C-alpha cells in the first residue's frame, strides 16, 4: 500500500494531494508544470531526470559506489546484465550517450538496494532510439524486481508501459485515480488538455 498526504505552498502554487493505492508502481501524470514533481521532492527520493554520475569514475566504479558493503558479487552482475551495461564498464560518463548514462544511473540506484525508486521523467531529453532502449530496460526491471516505484511522466506511452495505476494531477490537485487498464484505454490526446497551460508554472 502506498499512501501520500501532502500539502505544499510555493509562491502562488499550492499542492494538496492525498493518494492511497495498493499497487506497487503508481504514476503521477498530467500537463507539464502542474505539480507532479513536487510530491517526489517531498518524498526525498532518487530523481532520474539527470543521471548525476561521477565524471572521474568509470561506469564500473559509478555502479559500485552505490553498493552496500558485503553485497554479493552476483548482485552487481545481475544489474549489469539486466541493464545491458557489460560493454560500458570501462568507460567514463563523458563517453556515454544519454540513454547509456540513464541506464547507469538506474543501475547505481538499484545496487543501493533501495526500498523504493522515485523516477522523475526517467526518459526525458532522450532521442527516440535511446528513449525506446531505456523504456525496454525499465519494463524488464519492473518484471524482474518486486520494487515499489513512483514515477512522474507527461508521456502517455511511458505510463502505460510502466505503471499499475495512474494519479491524474491538475494544478496541484488529484483529478482522478485510474487503474492502468482504464488509462491505457483512453487515447493520449484527452490527457494533454487535463490542465490548461496558462494555469501551470514550472515546478
C-alpha positions as CSV (number, residue, x, y, z in Angstrom):
1,X,0.0,0.0,0.0
2,X,1.3,3.5,-1.0
3,X,-0.2,6.4,0.9
4,X,0.6,10.1,0.2
5,X,-0.9,13.0,2.0
6,X,0.9,16.2,1.1
7,X,0.4,19.9,1.3
8,X,2.9,22.3,0.0
9,X,2.9,26.1,-0.8
10,X,5.5,27.6,-3.2
11,X,4.7,31.2,-4.0
12,X,1.4,31.2,-5.8
13,X,1.4,27.5,-6.4
14,X,-0.2,25.2,-3.8
15,X,-0.2,21.4,-3.8
16,X,-2.8,19.4,-1.9
17,X,-2.5,15.7,-2.7
18,X,-3.9,12.7,-0.9
19,X,-3.5,9.3,-2.6
20,X,-3.9,5.7,-1.3
21,X,-3.3,2.8,-3.6
22,X,-2.5,-0.9,-3.1
23,X,-0.4,-1.1,-6.3
24,X,3.4,-1.3,-6.3
25,X,4.0,1.1,-9.3
26,X,1.8,4.2,-9.4
27,X,2.5,7.1,-11.7
28,X,1.7,10.8,-11.4
29,X,0.5,12.1,-14.7
30,X,-0.7,15.5,-16.1
31,X,0.3,18.5,-18.1
32,X,3.9,19.7,-17.6
33,X,4.2,22.0,-14.7
34,X,1.0,21.2,-12.8
35,X,2.5,19.7,-9.7
36,X,3.7,16.1,-10.4
37,X,7.3,16.5,-9.4
38,X,6.7,18.3,-6.1
39,X,5.5,15.1,-4.4
40,X,8.7,13.3,-5.4
41,X,10.8,16.1,-4.0
42,X,8.7,15.9,-0.8
43,X,9.4,12.2,-0.5
44,X,13.1,12.9,-0.9
45,X,14.0,10.0,-3.1
46,X,16.0,9.4,-6.2
47,X,15.2,11.6,-9.2
48,X,16.5,10.5,-12.7
49,X,15.8,13.5,-14.8
50,X,19.6,13.9,-14.9
51,X,21.9,10.9,-14.4
52,X,24.2,12.6,-11.8
53,X,27.1,10.3,-12.4
54,X,30.6,11.0,-11.1
55,X,32.7,12.2,-14.1
56,X,36.1,11.0,-12.9
57,X,34.9,7.4,-12.2
58,X,34.4,4.6,-14.7
59,X,30.9,3.1,-15.2
60,X,32.1,0.1,-13.0
61,X,33.1,2.5,-10.2
62,X,29.9,4.5,-10.5
63,X,27.9,1.4,-10.2
64,X,29.9,0.0,-7.2
65,X,29.7,3.4,-5.5
66,X,26.1,2.7,-4.7
67,X,26.6,-0.9,-3.4
68,X,26.3,-1.7,0.4
69,X,29.4,-3.3,1.9
70,X,29.1,-7.1,1.8
71,X,26.7,-7.2,-1.2
72,X,27.0,-10.4,-3.1
73,X,29.0,-10.1,-6.4
74,X,26.1,-11.7,-8.2
75,X,24.0,-8.6,-7.4
76,X,26.4,-6.5,-9.4
77,X,26.5,-9.0,-12.3
78,X,22.7,-9.2,-12.3
79,X,22.2,-5.5,-12.6
80,X,24.9,-5.2,-15.3
81,X,23.2,-7.9,-17.3
82,X,19.7,-6.6,-16.8
83,X,20.6,-3.1,-18.0
84,X,22.9,-4.2,-20.8
85,X,26.0,-2.4,-19.3
86,X,28.7,-5.0,-19.7
87,X,30.3,-3.3,-22.7
88,X,30.3,0.0,-20.9
89,X,32.1,-0.8,-17.6
90,X,35.5,0.8,-18.5
91,X,34.0,4.0,-20.0
92,X,33.7,7.3,-18.2
93,X,30.4,9.2,-18.1
94,X,31.7,11.7,-20.7
95,X,32.0,8.8,-23.2
96,X,28.3,7.7,-22.8
97,X,25.3,8.5,-24.8
98,X,22.3,10.0,-22.9
99,X,20.5,6.6,-22.9
100,X,23.6,4.8,-21.6
101,X,24.1,7.3,-18.8
102,X,20.5,7.0,-17.8
103,X,20.8,3.2,-17.6
104,X,24.0,3.5,-15.5
105,X,22.2,5.9,-13.1
106,X,19.3,3.4,-12.7
107,X,21.8,0.6,-12.1
108,X,23.6,2.5,-9.4
109,X,20.3,3.2,-7.7
110,X,19.3,-0.4,-7.8
111,X,22.6,-1.5,-6.4
112,X,22.0,0.5,-3.3
113,X,19.2,-2.0,-2.6
114,X,16.6,0.7,-2.0
115,X,13.1,0.2,-0.6
116,X,11.6,2.3,-3.4
117,X,12.6,4.2,-6.5
118,X,11.2,7.6,-7.3
119,X,11.6,8.3,-11.1
120,X,11.2,11.9,-12.3
121,X,10.7,11.8,-16.1
122,X,13.2,8.9,-16.5
123,X,13.1,9.2,-20.3
124,X,13.2,13.0,-20.6
125,X,15.6,14.6,-23.1
126,X,16.5,11.3,-24.9
127,X,16.2,10.9,-28.6
128,X,13.7,8.4,-30.0
129,X,16.1,5.4,-30.2
130,X,17.6,5.9,-26.7
131,X,14.2,6.5,-25.2
132,X,12.9,3.2,-26.6
133,X,16.0,1.4,-25.4
134,X,15.7,2.7,-21.8
135,X,12.0,2.1,-21.7
136,X,12.6,-1.5,-22.7
137,X,15.1,-1.9,-19.8
138,X,12.7,-0.3,-17.3
139,X,9.9,-2.7,-18.4
140,X,12.3,-5.6,-17.8
141,X,13.3,-4.1,-14.4
142,X,9.7,-4.0,-13.4
143,X,9.1,-7.6,-14.4
144,X,12.2,-8.9,-12.6
145,X,12.3,-6.8,-9.4
146,X,9.5,-6.6,-6.8
147,X,10.4,-3.0,-6.1
148,X,8.0,-0.1,-5.3
149,X,8.3,2.6,-7.9
150,X,6.6,6.0,-8.0
151,X,7.0,7.7,-11.4
152,X,6.3,11.2,-12.8
153,X,5.8,11.4,-16.5
154,X,4.0,13.5,-19.0
155,X,4.1,10.8,-21.7
156,X,1.2,8.5,-22.1
157,X,3.1,5.6,-23.5
158,X,5.7,5.6,-20.7
159,X,3.0,5.5,-18.0
160,X,1.0,2.8,-19.9
161,X,4.1,0.6,-20.1
162,X,5.4,1.1,-16.5
163,X,2.6,2.0,-14.1
164,X,0.0,-0.1,-12.4
165,X,-2.2,2.8,-11.5
166,X,-2.3,6.5,-12.5
167,X,-3.0,9.6,-10.5
168,X,-4.1,12.4,-12.8
169,X,-2.8,15.7,-11.4
170,X,-4.4,19.0,-12.3
171,X,-2.9,22.2,-10.9
172,X,-1.7,20.6,-7.7
173,X,-4.8,18.6,-7.1
174,X,-5.8,15.0,-7.7
175,X,-8.3,14.9,-10.6
176,X,-8.7,11.1,-10.7
177,X,-7.1,7.9,-9.7
178,X,-7.3,5.3,-12.5
179,X,-6.3,1.7,-12.8
180,X,-3.9,1.1,-15.6
181,X,-6.4,-0.7,-17.9
182,X,-8.7,2.4,-17.9
183,X,-5.7,4.7,-18.6
184,X,-4.5,2.5,-21.5
185,X,-8.0,2.5,-23.0
186,X,-8.1,6.3,-23.1
187,X,-6.2,8.0,-26.0
188,X,-3.3,10.2,-25.1
189,X,-4.8,13.4,-26.5
190,X,-7.5,14.0,-23.9
191,X,-4.9,13.9,-21.1
192,X,-2.9,16.7,-22.8
193,X,-5.8,19.0,-22.0
194,X,-6.4,18.0,-18.4
195,X,-4.7,21.2,-17.2
196,X,-4.7,24.5,-19.1
197,X,-1.1,25.6,-19.7
198,X,-1.7,29.2,-18.6
199,X,-2.6,27.9,-15.1
200,X,0.6,25.9,-14.8
201,X,4.1,27.2,-13.9
202,X,7.3,25.3,-13.7
203,X,7.6,23.2,-10.5
